[in-house]
Each structure stands twice: as structure tokens, then as C-alpha cells.
Amino acid sequence: MRKGIFILALMLIGISVMGQQRERNIAIIPEPVSLLKKGGHYVLPDEVVISSPADKSTAYVNQLLKEKLSIASGKKVKLTTSATNADIELLLNKTTDREIGSEGYRLHVTPEKVVIKANEPAGLLYGVQTLFQLLPPQIESDKREEHVSWQIPVVEIVDYPRVEWRGLMLDVSRHFFTVDEVKRFIDNMVKYKYNIFHWHLTDDEGWRIEIKSLPKLTEVGAWRTEQIGWFGSLSDPDPNAPKNYGGFYTQDEIREVIAYAMERNVQVMPEIDVPGHSSAVLAAYPELACFPESGDHFVRTGAPFLDWNTGGRPAAIYENTLCPANENVYEFMDKVITEVAELFPFEYIHTGGDEAPYTFWEKSPAVKQLMVREGIEDMAGVQSYFGKRVEQIILSKGKKMMGWDEILEGGITPTTALMSWRGIEHGIEASRSGHYVVMSPTNYVYIDYMQGDRSMEPIVYSSLRLNQTYQFDPIPEGANAEYILGGQANLWTEQVYNIRQVEYMVWPRGFAVAESLWSPKDKKDWTRFTSKTEDHFVRLDYAQTKYSPAMYDPIVTVTKEGEELVVTLTTEIDGLDIYTSFDASTPDNFYPVYKEPLRVPKDAYILRIISYRDGKPVGRLMSISAEELKKRVR
């Protein structure tokens, strides 16, 4: 009997310790405005009663909470409109709580129950997402998880976003992603309180949206020959090779995705990228080019067709721009915008405007005549003429136009909004001149860039480590905050061939952007953030979502002293031990630990590197040839 009591006491102590440990490890991303830990925890009962308003607008939140709490935990979950005996209570405020706004919430966990209050259903949704993050990581599993103590730390949280526009862009033109994959992308966005899905639907490599009045856009423009390799330097495909790689979304599928997103408080902004990035359009309708008889109009596959060695705007090897002097172009745009505006409820239509080569415009007699007729002085003015005419079409459909920051160069109308991608300066300039701006600078939020050492990543022309992304400020000094809508991270997919690689590129840099957009600036803390990120890696494992472990991999810097190469290794996060070898063997924690810069032996042909923490490998095995080290000398 005494033995049984002793074992029971040990079990109770173990449970208590688990609860205390979990309370110490609260890891909410993005960081809330205010979080007060009170000690203790609430344990979910075997039957969980959820009280929620009888309102269509809360139907998704209710269903999400019911499914999530029942699948992994195996709990029985009951929904009711009565707060009596409720374990989790969702409340819409009868009197507006001005502090939290339309997307904020208050979450109170006591030892007896959980209460989430909000002004709008969006706030309840975000409160529920935070609640999930307070539960053990197994809550993300799609199957029953045994031997888990389903408890929630006792806390009081007040939370609301810093900026209104919290966006992620997915390019589906370079590589097509299915409706189900797009939905999965949106679901992961919502977990981290993003609310804008920027859908890049058209580009040189594919047109992805059905336009019923222009059927060739998808019959021809959505398909190309499949090629695998380093996108941007592929060989030209055999002209007779089958064009069966690609796809497009029907209008019914577009509506399905929009409804799915809106149910999750995500607005969907379409992008129709013009006048450049239009190879797929010209493959379908070559008559919209300045030189329609050239025979060089086809959907691009990843083989070179632009010259980027110009020091600025690219030069076109093949024509990929709509002809601004061709009236048929504006009739085409009217048809496209009419159908897009009818499909998408969101107020903005993004029309690109970036990287439009002037090469074929400069050769075109029709463009020269346009310039004389309209008194246009240069090619930037020609693009401005095009943009202003397209904007009038958009305004006529009851929508607003947004474009990449190149559209500033020739001048834009007061009603045009800007997405600042070439640094922050263009966004600051636009905001100070009264234009609405979304900050999206390459040097912080272009998550198609390499996030780790180039020996471990698909090669892209630039790098963006997690620490740099975390420094993103959507309201930079000098900007007129009144005109900053918010910020956004962009995932271009030239080197991203499948949805697993999409996830790898987004997370954890998507955590960093989410915290920059939602959390108060003074709440950001790099060391705490990286600790939370590691906790969320466990959650992503249970959710079967891929992510990058690059933050564990050392940063490799190579210098030269005389004829000798010197390798310096630094880390993004604290607490790592680094082990290396030059003898082609695989280092582990029995090798000498890295303490000072390495001098590369004269005849060494490869450097191998791995990082450990607490005696366990956490980084990936990196292998860098001596030839590659020479190329990296700074």
C-alpha cells in the first residue's frame, strides 16, 4: 500500500513539474502585446465544453477549435451557446474594446477555464491560434497522441496587431501549386496571424488564372516544357517537346480559394504582372507585342531570355513586354481586369510593373509615335502612360491599383498604391507624397533568397539569414506612418519546384516577419525569438510542415593572409559548438572544437563543418571544397 502511495506521489510530482516546465516555456509567435504569467495551469477535461456565439461569422473558429482539440488529444468536444459550465468561452464584446481593435483579443486562462474576448470574429480566431500555441506541440498532430498532459498555463494576454497589412506572397507562375497546396499555405499563414495572401498569378513562365473571354491565356499560356535544373540557366527546350508542365486555376477554383481564405480572415490580392513579365501573354496573343511577327513569343521555361548584366533594368533578348502603343493591349487589359475584379472582393489589384525591359519599346516605331503624340520624353514616361491607362480601367471596375516601386519612375497618380521592394527608400518617398505603401524590401523579406550557406541551399543570387529578416521594420524612420499599410514577405519560386520547398523557404523566416508585423517594436528580442523558434520547430514536426534549420549552421567567411586562406566561422544563435575537418572525414563532437579562425592546409581539398549543442548535432553537415573557399575570399 505504501509503495502504491509512493508511486502515485511521484506521478503527481512529475505532472506538476511538467506543468511548471511548460509554463516557463511559453513560446507565442508573434509575441503578444502583453502577457502576464500567473503560475499554475488549466487541464483540459475529458469532455471539453466550448461556449461560442450563435453566429455564422464564428462558425469556422468553432469548427477549428473543435477539430483541433479532439483529433490529437482524443477529447470529446461539445459546442454550445451557453456559458454555463463552459471550459472554453468565446465572447464577442457587446461594447467595443477600443484598445484591441478589430483583430485583437483578450485571453484569460484560469485554473478553472479559458475565456477569449474580441470585438470581431477575427480577434477570436487569433485568440484561438494563441491558445493552440499555449497547448503542448502535439496539438498540431493529425492523429491521436498518447501520454500527453493537455494543460494550458494560467495567463492573461492582451494582444492586437501593430500594422493592418500582414502579407505573404506566393509566386505560382514559375511553378504551379494545386488548390490544396495553396490552402495549406494559407492555413500556415493563419497560425502566425498573417491576413493578406498576395497571389502572383501571371509571369513569363505561366498564366495561371482562367479568363473566359480570352481562352488562349490558359490553353497556351499556362503550359510549357518541363525542365529541371538551375532555373535561369536551363537550355532552350526542343521546340517539338510536349508542353505539359504547368496548370491554371478555373474561376470556380479561384472562388473556392478566396472563400477558404476569407473564412480564415485572409484577404486575397491577385497580381496580373504587366507590362513586362508577359511572355505567357504574348505566347497566347502575339498581336499584343510591338513586334508580333518575330516568332519569338513563347512561354519561358527557365532558359535565359533577359540580360541582367546591365547594372539596372534588364535588357530583353526576346520580347516579353506588352506594347503600350497598341490599343488592342488596353482592350485586352479591360477584359482581364473585368473578370479579375468580379472574382476578387479585395479592394486592390496588383499590376506588377517591375523589371519591364525597354529594349523593344526603344526599337518600336509605334512607341516613338506615341511619345511624340503624348509629349512623352523617355521610356519611364512610356511605362507611366501605360500604368495610368491601366489604372483607369481598374478604377472603372471599383478597384484600386497597386504596383512594384518601379512605377514611381515615370510618375503615378495619387490613387496608386506602392509595394516597395528595392529597399525602403521608394516606400518612404511614396508615403511622404501621400501614397499608400506596403513595405516589402529585398534586404529583409525576400524569402526566396538563400537562408543558409550556399553549400546547403539551391543557389540564388543573394542571401537572407533569419537574423536579418528579424530586423525588418515595416514603419522605417522617415516614413509617413499614416500611409504605411504594413509589410509583406515575398516568395518567388524560380528555384522552388514543390510545396515542401515552399515551406522550407517560408519557415522560420515567416516567424520573423510575422513578429515584425504584429508585435510592438519594443517587444522584439532576438534571443527570446530564437528560443521560441526552436519550440515551434517541434510544432512544425508534428504538423508535418517542412522548415529550414539554417540558423544552426555557421556563417563561413574567407579571407586571405599572404597565400594562405583563413576561414572564420560565426553563429547566428548562442550556445553552439562547431567541429571541423580538412581530411575529408566527417567531424563530430570528438573532434577539436572550433575556437579561432582556421588556416586552410595547402593541399586540403574539402572543409567539413558541423555544429553541436549539449553534445548533440543540431546543424547540418556542411562540405565546402577548397576551390569554393578560394572563390569566397573577401
N, C-alpha and C positions, 0 to 999 in steps of 0.2 A: 504493500500500500504506500509506504513511504517512498519507495522507488518510483512509483507511478506519479506521486505528487511532485517529486523532484524533476522528473522528465517534463511534466506539464509546466512547471515553473520555468524551466529552461526554454520551452517553446514560447511561452508568453514573453519572456525577456527577449528572445530572438525577434518576435514580431514587433515588440516595442522598439528595438534597435533598428529594424528595417524602416519603421515609420519615421524615426528621428533622422536616419540617414537620408531618406527620400526628401524630408523637409529641408535638410541642409542643401540638397542638390536641386532645388527648384531652378529650372532652366527654360525660361519662356523666351521665344524668338517670334516677333521682335519684342524687345524689353518694354514692359508696361510703363505708363506714366508714373504710377505709384503702386508699390507692392509692400504690404505690411505682413510679416510672418508673426503668427501669434502662438505657435507651438501646438503640438498635438496634431490629430488628423481625423478625418471622417472616413469611415469604412463603408463601402457600398454594400447594402444588404443583398440577400439572395434574390429578392424581388424589388426592383427599383421602380418607384412611382415618380413619374415626371408630370408636373403640372405646367401647362402652357396655354396661352390664349387660343380661343377657338377662332382662328383667323387663317385665311388662305395664305397670307404672306408669311406665316410661320410654319407652314406645312413642311418645307424642306428641312428647316432646323430641327423640327420634331423628329422627322424620319431619320435624319443623320444621327441624332443623339441616340435614338432607339437602336438603330443598327450597330453603331459603334460599341455601345455598352453591352449589347447582347452577344455579338459574334465572338470576340476574343475572351470575354470573361465568362460567358455562358449564363449570365444573369437573365432572369425573366424581367422584362421591361414593360411597364404599363403606362399608357398616356391617358391623362385626364385633364379636365379644365378646372378642377377643384384643387385648391392649395392645401386642403385638409390632409394631413399625413403624407404630404409630398416629400420625397427625398431630394429631388432637384426641382426647383421652381424657376420658371422663366416668366418674367414680368415685363410688359410694355408700360412705360410710365404714362399715367393719365395727365400729369403736369410735366411739361418739358424740363428736363435737367440740362440747363444751358452749358454746363461745364463739359459734358461728354459729346454734345452734338449728335449728328445723325448716325455716325458709325461707332460711337463709343459705347462703353458698358461699365457697369459696376458688378464685380463678382465677389460674393461673400461666402466663404466656407467656414462653417462652424462644426463642432463635433457631432451636431445633430442633423445638419442638412446643407444643401448648396442652393444659393439664390443668385440669379443673374438678372440684372435690371438694365434696360436700354430704352431709348426713345423710339427706335425703329428696329424692324427685324434684322437689319444689317448688323446692328450692335449685338443682338442676341447671338447671331451667327459667330461673330468674332469672340464673344464671351465663351461660347461653346468650344471654339477652337483652342482658346486658352485653357479651358477646363481639361480638354484632352491632353494638353501638354503637362498638366499637373498630375495626371494619372501615370502609372508605370508605362514604359515604352511598348510593352506588349499590346497595348490598346490599339496599335497600328496593324496588328496581325489580321489576316483574313481567315484565321482558323482558331479553334478553342486553344487557349494557352493555360496549361495546368500549373499549379503550385505558385500562383501569383497572389500577393496580398493587394487587393484592389482598394487602395486607400488614397486619399487626397489630403495634402497638408492644409491646415487651418490658416487661411489668408484673407486679407481684404485687398482687393485690386480695384483701382480706378484707371481707366485706360481709354485713350482716343488717339486718332492719328495726327501726326504733325502736318502732313500735306494731303490734299484731296486726291491727286493723281498718283497712283502707285502701280506702275505698269511693268509688264514683261512682254517682249516682242518675240514671236516665233516666225522665222522665215520658212515657209512651206513650198517655196518655189524651187530652190536648188535641189531639195529632196522632199518628196511628198510624204505627208503623215496622215494616217487614216483618221476618221471621225473619232473612233475610240481612243486613239493616241492623243488627239487634241483634247479630248475630255479629260484624260489622265493628266495632261499638262495643266489644265485649268484646276483640277482638284488639288494638285500640289501647290499651285499659286494660292488658293484659298486658305490652305493651312497656315500660310505666313502672311495673310491679310493683304495680299495684292487685290486690286479691284479693276484694273484695266488690262485686257488682253488685246494687244496690238497684233493683228493677223496680217502678215506680209504675204499677200496673195498672188502677186504678179512680179515677174522679173524676166531677165533674159533667158533663164533656163526653164521656164514653165509658167503658164497661165492657169490658175487653179480654181476659178470661180465661174460657174455657168452663167453666161449672158445669153438669154434666149433669142434676142434679136440679132445676135452675132455668133452663130453656132460654130464657126471655124475657130474661134478662140480656144475652144476646148477640143474640137475634133482634131485640130492641127497643133495648136499652141500648147496643149497640155502634155505632149508626148515627145520623147527623144530617145536616142540610142543609149542604152545603159553602158556606162564606163566606170571602172573603179580604179582609183589611184589618187595622186595628189591633185585635187580639184584646182584648176587654174593652169595646169601644165600638161593636161592629158593630150594625147594625139588626136588629130582630126579623125572622126569616125568614118568608116566606109559609107559612102552615100547610099548604098543599097542595103545597109544593115537595118534590121527591123527597128522601128521606133515604138517600142512597147514599154518604155520606162517612164513613169510619171503618174498622172491621175488628176482628178479635179473633184470639187465638191458641187453636187447639184444644189439647186436653190432650196430644196427641201432639207438637205443636209446642213446647209448654212443656217436655216431657221432652227434646226434641231440644236446645233451648237450654241446659237445665240440664246435660245430658251434655257438650255442647260447652264450656260454661264450666268445669265441674269438671275436664275434661281439661287445662285451662289454669290450674289452681289458683285458680279463681274460684268462690266460693260465691254463690248467687243468693238474695236475700231478697225475697219478694213483699210488696207493700203493698196491702192492702184498706182503703181510706180511709173510716172511719166514726167517729162518726155523721153528721158533716157531709160535704160534698162528695159527696152521694148522689143528685144529680138523676137520673143514669142508672139507678140502682136504682129510684127512685120512678116513673120513666117506664115501667119494666117491671112493677113491682109497687106501684101507688099505695096499696094497702091497708096498706103499712108506714109511711105518713105519719101525722102527727097529724090532718091534715085531708084524708083521701083523696078526698073528693067535690069538691074545689076545681076540678079540671080544669086545674090549672096545672102539672102534672108532666110534664116532657119533658126530653130530653137537651139540655143547653145548647149553644149554638153559638158563643158569644163575645159575645153581646149582654149588656148589664148585667142582673144579677139579684140582686146584693148591693150594699148601700150601705156603702162603705168610709170615709165621712166621719164616722165615729163617734168617732174618737180611740182606738179599741181594737178589740175584737171586732166583726166586721161585723154589720150588720142585714140580714135577708133580705127582699127584695122578693117573691120566690117561695120556697116551702118547699123546702129541699134537705137536710133532716135526717131521719134515721130517728126514729121515735117511741119513746123509752125506756120509755114506759108500756104499750107494746103487746107482749104475749107472743109474737105472731107474729114480731116482729123477732128474738127470740132463737132461735126455731126456724129462721128464715132464716139467721142467723149460724152456727148449728150445721151446717147443710147446706153453706154456703160453706166454713167452716173445715175441715170433714171432708175435702172434696175438695182444698183447697189443701194441707193437711197431708200428704195422701197423695202429692201431686205433688212437693213441695219437700223435699229432705233437710235443708236448713239448719235450725238449731235455733230461729231467730226467725221470727215472722210479725209484720210491721209493720201496725198497725191505724190509723195516722193519728192522729185525734183533734184535729187542728188546725182552727182557724177555724170551729168549729161555731157558727152563729148561734143565739141563744136566742129569737129573735123569735116563732117559732110554738110553742115549748115554753111560753113565758110566757102564751100565749093558750089553751093546751090544758087543758080540764077534767080529762082523764085524767092529765096530768102533775101537776096540782095534787093530785089524789087520791093519786098515787104519793108525792108529797112528804109528805103527811100520814101515809100508811101507814108509810113508811120513816123518818120523822123527819128528812127532808132539809130544810135551811134555805135553800138557794139553788140557782141553775141550775148553778153549778160542781159542786155536790153531786149534781145530777141526772146530769151527764155522768160524774162519778166512779162513780155507781151503774151506769150503762151499761158503762163501761170494765171495772169489776170483774166484771160478769157475763160479758162477752165474754172476759176473761182466763181465767175458769174453763173456758169452752169450749175455749180454746186449750190450757190445761194438760191438759185431759182427752184431748187428741189427742197428748200427748207433746211439745208445743212450748212456747216461751216467747213472751211478748208484748213488743213494743217500740212506742213511740208518740212523737209530737212533744211538745215540752215543755209544751203547754197541759194535758196530762193531770195535771200536778202540782197544778193549781189546786184541785181538789176532793179531792185525796189519792189516792195509788196504793198498791198492795200492795208488799211487799218484793221480790216476784219480778218486777216490771215493770221493763223497761229503758227508757231515755230517749234520745231524739235531740234535742240542744239546738240549736235553730235561731234563737231570738230573742236572739242574743248568747250569751255564755258563762256568764252568771250562773246560769241554771237548771241547766246541766250541773254547775257547781261545787257548787251546793246539793244536787243529786241524788247526786253522788259522795260527798259528805260524810255523807249519810244512808244510804249503803250500797247505792245503786242503780247498776247498770252503765250507763255513758253512752258515747254516740258524739257527739263534738263536731262540730257542723255549722252554725256561726254565719253568719247572713246577711252580716255585715260583712267576712267573709273568703272564704267558699266558696260563695256563691250565684252560680253561674256563668251564670245566666240574666240577670243584671244587665248593663247596658251596660259594655263594656270599653274604649271609646274615646269620643271626642267625640260628643255626641248628633246632630251633623250627619252622622255616618258610620254610625250604628247604628240598628237597629229600636228604637223608643223604648220604654224600660222605665222604671219609676218611680224607679230608683236606678242608681248606677254602682259598678263594682268594677274598678279598674285592676289590672294584673298585679303591681305593687309591693305593693299592699295584700294581695293574695292570698298573696304570698310571705311575709308576716309572720305567717301563721297558725301557731299553736302548739296542737297537739291536747291538750297537757297544761298548761293555764294555771296560773299561780300561784294557790294557794289550793285547788286541786282535790285530791282524794284519788286519787293516780295509780293506786292498786290497783284502782280501779273505773272508770278510763277505758279503754274498749276500744280507742279510736283515734279516727279522724276521717273525714270524708266531704265531698265536694263534690256539690252538687245542681243538676241542670239541669231546671228546669221549662220547658215548651215552648209556653206561650201564644203567643209571638211567633216560634216556631221551627217552620217549616212542612215542612222536609225534612231529610234526613240530612246534606247538605252544610252546612247552617246549624248542625246539631248539632255537627259537627266544628269549625266556625268558633268556636262558643261555648266548646267544651271546651279547645281548644289555642290558646295556650300556658298558659292558667291551670291546666290539668290538670298541666302540668310542675311548676308551683309547689306545688300541693297534694301531688303525689307526693313531692317533695323534703321537704316538711314532715312527711310521714307516715313516710317510710323513713329519711331521713338523720339522723345525730346533729345535735342542735341547733347545736353549735359548728362544724359543717362548712358551715353555710349562709352564703353570701356573695352578695349581690345582684349585684355587678359581674361576678363569675365566672358566676353563674347566667344573666345576660342574654347573655353571650358564648356559653355553651353552648346557650341557646335559639336563637340565630341559626344555629348549626351544625345544630340539629335541624330548623329550618325547611327546610334543604336536604334532609334525610332525608324530611320530610313531602312535599316536592315530588316526590321520586322515588316515594314511596308513593301519590301522588295523593290525599293527605289534605288537606283544607282547614284553614286556620288563620287567626287574626287577626293582622295586622301592626300593631295599635293601639299597641304600645309605641313605635313610631317617630313617632306623631302627637303634636304638642304638646298640653299641657293649657292650656285657654283660661280665663282668669279676667278678669272685667269688674268694674271699679269706676267710681265717678263722682266727678269733681272739679268742683264747681260744676255747670255744664250740660254739661260735657264728659265723654264716655265714654273710659275708659282701659283698654286691653287688655294684659294681661300673659301671656306665653307661657313655659311651663316644659316641660322634658322629663323623661321617666322614666329615660332612659338617656343616657350621656355621648357626646360626640363628634358631636352633630348640629348642623347649621347650618339656621336657619329663614329662609325668604323669604316675603314677604307682598305683597299689593297691595290697594288700595282702589278701583282704577279699573276693576274687572271683568275685567282681563286675567289671564292665567294666569302666576303667578310661576315663575321658575326661578332657577338659581344665578347669573344675571347681574343679578338684582335686588339692591337693598341688603340685606345680611344683618341679621337682627333682633339688636339689641344692647340695647335698652331698651324699656320699655312704650310701646305705640302709642297715640297720641291720634287718635280717630276723626274724620275730617273732617266738617264739619257736614252736607254734602249727600251723603256716601257712602251707598251702599245695599247694598254687599256687601264682606265681607272674605274674601280667599282666602289660604290658608296651605299651605305645603309644606315638608317637611324633607329635607335632603340630608346625605350623608356622603361624604367623599372625592370630592366633585364629582359624585356620582350620587344621583338621587332614591331615597329609601328609604321616606318617608312617603307617605300618600295626599293627593291634592289636597282640601283642606277648603274648603267655601264656606259662610259664615255671614252671613245677612242682618243689616243694621243693626237691624231690628226685633227679631230674635232676640238680638242683643247687648244691647239695652235690657232684655230680659226676664231676662238673666243677671246684672244688676247686683247686687253683694253689698254 
